[in-house]
């Protein structure tokens, strides 16, 4: 369950409360019955390693696999080239 931080607008007391995400936020200070305001705080969750930053993707150094290059079709010689290639070795034998 997440920990939410509140501050009272009247007595300025800060408090941390463990609540379910589905629960309604607190609105009344338990000390002075003043109005509570939910605070935005830093998280302790940190992403480390490659692939978590925009610079990792832009440089290509991330751990994502590279896409394979498409295979080229084998080139077959034209019929005229095949016939001349076959004649050349026979001519060399004379």
N, C-alpha and C positions, 0 to 999 in steps of 0.2 A: 504494500500500500504506500502511496506517496505521502511525503511530508509537506504540508503547506505552512507558509509563514504568514502571520497576520500582525498588523499594528493597529492599536487603538488610536483614533483621532482625538480623543479627549485626554486620556492619561499618558499616551505615547508608549504604552507598554507593548513590547514585542513578544510574540509567542509562536511556538511551533506545534502543529496539530497533525496527528496521523489520521487521515481520512481516506475513505474509498473515493474513487474518481466519480462515482455516481451520486455521492452525497452532496447535499446543498452546502455552499460555502457558509461559514459562520458570519453573523452580522452584528452580534451583541457581545461586548467585552464582559467576561465573567467577573472582572474586578470592579469596574465602575459603571457598567451598563452603557458605556459609550459605543459609538459606531466603529466596527472593525473594517479594516481595508486589507484585502489580500495583497501581499507583497510578491514581487517577481524577484527570484533569487537565482544565483548561479547553480548549475548542476555539478555533481561530482562525476558524471558520466563523461569519459574521454575516449575518443576514437584515435587509436594509434596504428601505425603501420602504413604500408603503401596502399594506394587506391582510395583513400578517404579525402583527399584534397584535390581541388581543381587542377593544381599544378602537376599532380601525378598523372592525370589523364592526358593533359596537353603535351607532356614530354614523351609519352609512350613508355615510361618506365614502370607503369603499374603492373600488377600481376595478372591482368586480363589476358587471355590467350589471343594471339594474333590470328586474323582470319587467313586461311590458306589462299595462295595465289591460284587463280584458275589455271587448269592444265591446258596447254596449247595442243591443238590437234596435230597429229603427225602429218608432215608434208609428204605427199606422194609425187614423184616426178611425173611430168607430162608424158604422154605416150611417145612423142617425138624424141624426148631426151632418153627414154628407156631404149629405144631402137638404136640410137647412135652410140650409147654406152655399150651395148652388146656387140656392135660391130668393131669398136676400137680394139678390144683385146684380140680379136681374130686377125685384124690387120697387123698387129704388132708381132704375131707369130710367123709371118711370111718372111 
